[in-house]
Amino acid sequence: MDEKLALAQKPVSKGYRYFMVFLCMLTQAVPYGIAQLIQPLFVHPLVNTFHFTLASYTLIFTFGVVVGSLVSPLVGKALPKVNFKIMYLIGIVLSAGAYGIFGLSTKLPGFYLAGIICMVGSTFYSGQGVPWVINHWFPDEGRGVALGLAFCGGSVGEIFLQPITQAILKSFMVGGAKTGHLTSMMPFFIFSIALLVIGVIIVLFIRVPKSNEIVSSAIDKKDRATKAQTNQDFQGWSSKEVLKMKWFWIFSIGFLIFGLGMASLNEDYAAFLDTKMSLTQVGLIGSVFGMAGIVGNISGGYLFDRLGVAKAMTYAGVMLVISILLMLLISVQPYGDSMNSVAGIGYAIASGLSVFSYMSGPAFMTKSLFGAKAQGVNLGYVSLAYAVGFAIGAPLFGVIKGMTNFTIAWCFTLIFVSVGFILLIIAALRIKRLQKQLI
């Protein structure tokens, strides 16, 4: 019987496995890109059209991140029990429907509701969905690179989605990008249809391996029975067991503190650079960051595969510390100083090379440290910790800057990122030690 079972096992080609990576990359580029990455481009047109305050409207992002993160563990718990294609399609329908709600809304509560639904939807196919697919097709060797390739789809998507969005908005606006108002809500319906169509096309092909398919890289071609055994990766702890682990909480607290710092680096860097250089230079720095982010996701995945969690995150921490130090350097220079543009490009490169730490990093580290038994739920817990830190970090940076100045605010960012990484690395080393004892 065992021999028949072994002979029934069917190895999957490397090319097909990377086709799944491509579909995940396409998911990040288009459905996720529309659901999350282009939303900031709508802020000023909507604020000007409906006469909202900027602060009241931008709460949409805070609400979306927090609620989406609270839902993430529930989605992770459902993934092993529900057909993945159904879960993916639910997310696509939710995000596309949210854009429809955007198009019909005229009051803040309607926009808040749409933002929350959009974020929850993206959790199904991106936050939980992409790691779920990659972790199944790459259970061992090559998982870091595969995750890096998949998540760099977001950066690739921004390259073409940003100008497309701006062109569509321009067609339905009167006035400039920051002062104009919308003449129609049609852009939301256009993107709703685009998200739905592309998402449905992807769901036709994307899947997880069947029970008789061998996807492990480290297989013995001479022994089919061995192939079946090597496909079983480290199972680790259940979600309930993980919640009782001291080092899991330290790891999560590290991610929360790390999120406090990353909020300012992601949300406030452009507003800060506007006070030190021209808009053209700021745009160039943003482009350099996007290109460095693509390299960072792929190279970071390679580092995870080759060096492990602790060493790869140490490298990311060093890059982020360098990027913050460069921001501090810019903060003490006068407007228009030639040093500002040089340091700004250096910031973009260093920060871009570290993006894997918070993009593909949570998915890789959660499975690597806590095992495959409850990878979706555990990823949801870790993502929630980071999201809470991120949600608090953006307004906290503004408060510190308002009470003092940008230099002091960047010093706090440096402290948050450094402390967060130290806790993450120490916890990772301790959890790996527990893992060896378990094995």
C-alpha positions as CSV (number, residue, x, y, z in Angstrom):
1,M,0.0,0.0,0.0
2,D,2.8,2.4,0.9
3,E,4.5,1.6,-2.4
4,K,1.4,2.4,-4.4
5,L,1.0,5.7,-2.4
6,A,4.6,6.6,-3.1
7,L,4.2,5.8,-6.8
8,A,1.1,8.0,-7.0
9,Q,3.1,11.0,-5.9
10,K,3.7,13.4,-8.8
11,P,6.6,15.9,-8.7
12,V,5.7,19.4,-9.9
13,S,8.1,21.2,-12.3
14,K,10.0,24.2,-11.1
15,G,8.5,26.2,-13.9
16,Y,4.9,25.6,-12.8
17,R,5.8,26.5,-9.2
18,Y,7.2,29.9,-10.5
19,F,4.1,30.4,-12.5
20,M,2.3,30.4,-9.1
21,V,4.8,33.0,-8.0
22,F,4.0,35.1,-11.1
23,L,0.3,34.9,-10.2
24,C,1.1,36.1,-6.7
25,M,3.2,38.9,-8.1
26,L,0.3,39.9,-10.4
27,T,-2.0,39.8,-7.4
28,Q,0.2,42.3,-5.6
29,A,0.6,44.5,-8.8
30,V,-3.0,44.9,-9.8
31,P,-5.7,43.8,-7.2
32,Y,-3.7,44.8,-4.2
33,G,-2.2,47.8,-6.1
34,I,-5.7,49.1,-6.8
35,A,-7.1,48.2,-3.4
36,Q,-4.4,49.8,-1.4
37,L,-1.5,51.5,-3.2
38,I,-3.4,54.1,-5.4
39,Q,-5.9,55.1,-2.7
40,P,-3.7,58.0,-1.5
41,L,-4.0,59.6,-5.0
42,F,-7.7,60.1,-4.4
43,V,-7.2,62.0,-1.1
44,H,-6.9,65.5,-2.3
45,P,-9.5,65.3,-5.1
46,L,-12.1,63.9,-2.6
47,V,-11.2,66.3,0.2
48,N,-11.6,69.2,-2.3
49,T,-14.8,67.8,-3.8
50,F,-16.7,67.1,-0.6
51,H,-14.9,69.8,1.6
52,F,-13.6,67.3,4.2
53,T,-10.6,68.2,6.3
54,L,-7.5,66.3,5.4
55,A,-7.1,64.9,8.9
56,S,-10.7,63.6,9.0
57,Y,-10.5,61.9,5.6
58,T,-7.0,60.3,6.1
59,L,-8.5,58.4,9.1
60,I,-9.7,56.0,6.5
61,F,-6.3,54.5,6.3
62,T,-6.0,54.0,10.1
63,F,-9.4,52.4,10.3
64,G,-8.6,50.1,7.4
65,V,-5.3,48.9,8.7
66,V,-6.6,48.2,12.2
67,V,-9.8,46.4,11.2
68,G,-8.0,44.5,8.4
69,S,-5.4,43.3,10.9
70,L,-8.0,42.2,13.4
71,V,-9.7,40.1,10.7
72,S,-6.3,38.7,9.5
73,P,-6.1,35.9,12.2
74,L,-9.7,34.9,11.4
75,V,-8.8,34.6,7.7
76,G,-5.7,32.6,8.6
77,K,-7.8,30.2,10.6
78,A,-10.3,29.7,7.8
79,L,-7.7,29.1,5.0
80,P,-7.0,25.4,5.9
81,K,-10.8,24.7,6.1
82,V,-12.1,26.5,3.0
83,N,-11.1,26.1,-0.7
84,F,-8.4,28.7,-1.4
85,K,-10.0,29.8,-4.7
86,I,-13.2,30.6,-2.8
87,M,-11.3,32.6,-0.2
88,Y,-9.4,34.5,-2.9
89,L,-12.6,35.3,-4.8
90,I,-14.3,36.6,-1.7
91,G,-11.5,39.0,-1.2
92,I,-11.6,40.2,-4.8
93,V,-15.4,40.8,-4.6
94,L,-15.1,42.7,-1.3
95,S,-12.3,45.0,-2.6
96,A,-14.1,45.6,-5.9
97,G,-17.4,46.2,-4.1
98,A,-15.6,48.7,-1.8
99,Y,-14.6,50.8,-4.8
100,G,-18.3,50.7,-5.8
101,I,-19.1,52.1,-2.4
102,F,-16.4,54.8,-2.8
103,G,-18.1,55.8,-6.0
104,L,-21.5,56.1,-4.4
105,S,-20.4,57.9,-1.2
106,T,-20.7,61.5,-0.4
107,K,-20.2,61.5,3.4
108,L,-17.3,60.4,5.6
109,P,-18.9,57.3,7.1
110,G,-19.5,55.9,3.6
111,F,-15.8,56.4,2.7
112,Y,-14.7,54.9,6.1
113,L,-16.9,51.8,5.4
114,A,-15.5,51.5,1.9
115,G,-11.9,51.8,3.2
116,I,-12.4,49.1,5.8
117,I,-14.1,46.7,3.4
118,C,-11.3,47.3,0.8
119,M,-8.6,46.5,3.4
120,V,-10.4,43.4,4.7
121,G,-10.8,42.1,1.2
122,S,-7.1,42.5,0.4
123,T,-6.3,40.4,3.5
124,F,-8.0,37.4,1.8
125,Y,-5.9,37.5,-1.4
126,S,-2.8,39.5,-0.4
127,G,-2.0,39.7,3.4
128,Q,-2.9,36.0,4.0
129,G,-3.5,34.7,0.4
130,V,-0.1,35.3,-1.1
131,P,2.0,33.9,1.8
132,W,-0.4,30.9,1.9
133,V,0.2,30.1,-1.8
134,I,4.0,30.6,-1.6
135,N,4.4,28.7,1.6
136,H,2.7,25.7,0.0
137,W,4.5,25.7,-3.3
138,F,7.9,26.4,-1.6
139,P,7.8,24.7,1.8
140,D,11.6,24.6,2.1
141,E,14.4,25.7,-0.2
142,G,13.7,28.9,-2.2
143,R,10.8,30.1,-0.1
144,G,12.4,33.5,0.7
145,V,13.2,34.3,-2.9
146,A,9.7,33.2,-4.0
147,L,8.1,35.5,-1.3
148,G,10.4,38.3,-2.3
149,L,9.5,38.0,-6.0
150,A,5.8,37.8,-5.1
151,F,5.8,40.9,-2.9
152,C,7.9,43.0,-5.3
153,G,4.7,42.9,-7.4
154,G,3.5,45.8,-5.3
155,S,6.5,48.0,-6.3
156,V,6.1,46.9,-10.0
157,G,2.4,47.8,-9.9
158,E,3.1,51.2,-8.5
159,I,5.3,52.0,-11.5
160,F,2.4,51.7,-14.0
161,L,-0.7,52.2,-11.8
162,Q,0.4,55.6,-10.5
163,P,0.5,57.3,-13.9
164,I,-2.6,55.5,-15.1
165,T,-4.5,56.6,-12.0
166,Q,-3.3,60.2,-12.4
167,A,-4.4,60.2,-16.0
168,I,-7.8,58.8,-15.2
169,L,-8.3,61.3,-12.4
170,K,-7.2,64.2,-14.7
171,S,-10.0,63.2,-17.1
172,F,-12.7,63.6,-14.5
173,M,-11.3,66.6,-12.6
174,V,-11.2,70.4,-12.8
175,G,-8.0,72.0,-11.5
176,G,-4.7,70.6,-10.3
177,A,-3.8,67.4,-8.5
178,K,-3.8,69.1,-5.0
179,T,-6.4,71.9,-5.5
180,G,-8.8,70.4,-8.1
181,H,-12.1,68.7,-7.5
182,L,-13.9,65.7,-9.2
183,T,-16.6,66.2,-11.8
184,S,-17.6,62.6,-11.6
185,M,-17.0,59.5,-9.4
186,M,-16.5,57.4,-12.5
187,P,-12.8,56.7,-11.7
188,F,-13.9,54.5,-8.7
189,F,-16.2,52.4,-10.9
190,I,-13.4,52.0,-13.5
191,F,-11.0,50.7,-10.9
192,S,-13.7,48.5,-9.4
193,I,-14.3,46.7,-12.7
194,A,-10.5,46.4,-13.4
195,L,-9.9,44.9,-10.0
196,L,-12.8,42.4,-10.4
197,V,-11.8,41.4,-13.9
198,I,-8.1,40.9,-13.2
199,G,-8.9,39.1,-9.9
200,V,-11.3,36.7,-11.6
201,I,-8.7,35.9,-14.3
202,I,-6.1,35.2,-11.6
203,V,-8.4,33.0,-9.5
204,L,-9.0,30.7,-12.6
205,F,-5.3,29.6,-12.4
206,I,-4.0,30.2,-8.9
207,R,-4.1,27.3,-6.4
208,V,-2.3,25.4,-3.7
209,P,-0.7,21.9,-4.4
210,K,-2.9,18.8,-4.5
211,S,-2.3,16.1,-1.9
212,N,-0.4,13.9,-4.4
213,E,1.9,16.6,-5.7
214,I,5.5,16.8,-4.6
215,V,6.7,20.4,-4.3
216,S,9.7,20.0,-2.0
217,S,13.0,21.1,-3.6
218,A,15.1,18.8,-1.5
219,I,13.9,15.4,-3.0
220,D,15.7,12.2,-3.8
221,K,14.9,11.4,-7.4
222,K,15.8,7.8,-7.0
223,D,13.3,7.0,-4.2
224,R,9.6,8.0,-4.6
225,A,8.8,7.0,-1.0
226,T,11.4,9.5,0.2
227,K,9.8,12.2,-1.9
228,A,6.6,11.9,0.0
229,Q,8.3,12.2,3.3
230,T,10.5,15.2,2.3
231,N,7.4,17.2,1.4
232,Q,6.5,17.4,5.1
233,D,8.0,20.5,6.6
234,F,8.4,21.6,10.3
235,Q,4.9,21.6,11.8
236,G,5.8,23.6,15.0
237,W,3.2,24.9,17.5
238,S,-0.5,25.5,17.3
239,S,-1.9,29.0,17.6
240,K,-2.9,28.4,21.2
241,E,0.5,27.1,22.1
242,V,2.2,30.1,20.4
243,L,0.1,32.5,22.5
244,K,1.6,30.9,25.6
245,M,5.2,31.4,24.5
246,K,7.0,34.3,26.1
247,W,9.3,34.8,23.1
248,F,6.3,35.0,20.7
249,W,5.1,38.0,22.7
250,I,8.6,39.6,22.7
251,F,8.8,39.0,19.0
252,S,5.4,40.6,18.5
253,I,6.2,43.6,20.7
254,G,9.4,44.0,18.6
255,F,7.2,44.2,15.5
256,L,4.9,46.7,17.2
257,I,7.8,49.0,18.1
258,F,9.3,48.5,14.7
259,G,5.9,49.6,13.2
260,L,6.1,52.8,15.3
261,G,9.2,53.8,13.4
262,M,8.2,52.5,10.0
263,A,5.1,54.6,9.9
264,S,7.1,57.8,9.8
265,L,9.5,56.5,7.2
266,N,6.6,55.4,4.9
267,E,4.1,58.1,5.6
268,D,6.1,61.3,6.5
269,Y,9.3,61.1,4.4
270,A,7.8,63.0,1.4
271,A,6.3,65.8,3.5
272,F,9.6,66.2,5.3
273,L,11.7,66.2,2.1
274,D,9.3,68.9,0.6
275,T,10.8,71.3,3.2
276,K,14.3,70.6,2.1
277,M,14.3,70.3,-1.7
278,S,12.2,70.8,-4.8
279,L,9.2,68.7,-5.8
280,T,11.2,67.3,-8.8
281,Q,14.0,66.1,-6.5
282,V,11.4,64.5,-4.1
283,G,9.8,62.7,-7.1
284,L,13.2,61.4,-8.1
285,I,13.9,60.1,-4.6
286,G,10.5,58.4,-4.7
287,S,11.4,56.7,-8.0
288,V,14.7,55.5,-6.6
289,F,13.0,54.1,-3.6
290,G,10.6,52.2,-5.8
291,M,13.4,50.6,-7.8
292,A,15.4,49.8,-4.7
293,G,12.3,48.2,-3.2
294,I,12.1,45.7,-6.1
295,V,15.8,44.8,-5.6
296,G,15.3,44.8,-1.8
297,N,12.4,42.3,-1.9
298,I,14.2,39.9,-4.1
299,S,17.7,40.2,-2.5
300,G,16.1,40.0,1.0
301,G,14.3,36.8,0.1
302,Y,17.7,35.4,-0.9
303,L,19.2,36.5,2.4
304,F,16.4,34.8,4.3
305,D,17.1,31.6,2.4
306,R,20.8,31.7,2.8
307,L,21.4,33.4,6.1
308,G,18.3,32.7,8.1
309,V,15.9,35.0,10.0
310,A,18.3,36.6,12.5
311,K,21.1,37.5,10.1
312,A,18.8,38.7,7.3
313,M,16.9,41.0,9.8
314,T,20.2,42.3,11.2
315,Y,21.1,43.4,7.7
316,A,17.7,45.0,7.2
317,G,18.1,46.8,10.6
318,V,21.4,48.2,9.6
319,M,20.0,49.5,6.3
320,L,17.1,51.2,8.1
321,V,19.4,52.8,10.7
322,I,21.5,54.2,7.9
323,S,18.4,55.5,6.1
324,I,17.2,57.3,9.3
325,L,20.7,58.7,10.0
326,L,20.6,60.2,6.4
327,M,17.2,61.8,7.2
328,L,18.7,63.3,10.4
329,L,21.6,64.7,8.2
330,I,19.1,66.3,5.9
331,S,17.1,67.7,8.8
332,V,20.0,69.9,9.9
333,Q,20.8,71.2,6.4
334,P,19.3,74.4,4.9
335,Y,16.7,74.2,2.0
336,G,18.3,73.5,-1.4
337,D,21.7,72.4,0.0
338,S,23.4,70.0,-2.5
339,M,23.9,67.5,0.3
340,N,20.1,67.1,0.7
341,S,19.6,65.4,-2.7
342,V,22.7,63.1,-2.3
343,A,21.5,62.1,1.2
344,G,18.0,61.7,-0.1
345,I,19.0,59.3,-2.8
346,G,21.1,57.4,-0.2
347,Y,18.0,57.2,2.0
348,A,15.9,55.8,-0.8
349,I,18.5,53.1,-1.6
350,A,19.1,52.0,2.0
351,S,15.4,52.1,2.9
352,G,14.4,50.3,-0.3
353,L,16.9,47.5,0.3
354,S,15.3,46.8,3.6
355,V,11.6,46.6,2.5
356,F,11.7,42.8,2.7
357,S,11.8,43.1,6.5
358,Y,8.1,44.3,6.7
359,M,6.8,43.1,3.3
360,S,7.8,39.4,2.8
361,G,9.5,39.2,6.2
362,P,6.4,38.6,8.4
363,A,5.3,35.7,6.2
364,F,8.7,34.1,6.0
365,M,9.5,34.5,9.7
366,T,6.2,33.3,11.0
367,K,6.5,30.0,9.3
368,S,10.2,29.6,9.8
369,L,10.0,30.3,13.5
370,F,6.6,28.9,14.6
371,G,6.1,26.2,11.9
372,A,3.4,25.3,9.4
373,K,0.7,24.0,11.8
374,A,-1.0,27.3,12.2
375,Q,0.9,29.6,9.9
376,G,-2.1,31.6,8.8
377,V,-3.3,32.4,12.3
378,N,0.2,33.1,13.6
379,L,0.9,35.4,10.6
380,G,-2.4,37.3,11.5
381,Y,-1.1,37.8,15.1
382,V,2.2,39.2,13.9
383,S,0.6,41.4,11.3
384,L,-1.8,42.8,13.9
385,A,1.2,43.8,16.1
386,Y,2.9,45.6,13.3
387,A,-0.4,47.2,12.2
388,V,-1.1,48.6,15.7
389,G,2.4,50.1,15.8
390,F,2.1,51.5,12.3
391,A,-1.3,53.0,13.1
392,I,0.0,54.7,16.3
393,G,3.4,55.7,14.7
394,A,2.1,58.1,12.1
395,P,0.2,60.5,14.4
396,L,2.8,60.1,17.1
397,F,5.5,61.3,14.7
398,G,3.3,64.3,13.9
399,V,2.8,65.1,17.6
400,I,6.5,64.9,18.4
401,K,7.4,67.0,15.3
402,G,4.8,69.6,16.3
403,M,6.1,69.8,19.9
404,T,9.8,69.9,18.8
405,N,11.1,69.7,15.3
406,F,11.9,67.1,12.5
407,T,15.3,66.4,13.9
408,I,14.0,65.3,17.3
409,A,11.2,63.3,15.6
410,W,13.7,61.4,13.5
411,C,15.7,60.6,16.6
412,F,12.6,59.0,18.1
413,T,12.2,57.0,14.8
414,L,15.8,55.8,15.1
415,I,15.1,54.6,18.7
416,F,11.9,52.8,17.7
417,V,13.4,51.0,14.8
418,S,16.6,50.0,16.7
419,V,14.7,48.7,19.8
420,G,12.2,46.9,17.6
421,F,14.9,45.1,15.6
422,I,16.9,44.2,18.7
423,L,13.8,42.5,20.2
424,L,13.0,40.8,16.9
425,I,16.5,39.3,16.5
426,I,16.8,38.2,20.2
427,A,13.3,36.6,20.0
428,A,14.1,34.9,16.7
429,L,17.3,33.3,18.1
430,R,15.5,32.1,21.2
431,I,12.6,30.6,19.3
432,K,15.0,28.8,17.0
433,R,16.6,27.3,20.0
434,L,13.2,26.1,21.3
435,Q,12.5,24.7,17.8
436,K,15.6,22.6,17.9
437,Q,14.6,21.2,21.3
438,L,11.2,20.3,19.9
439,I,12.6,18.6,16.9
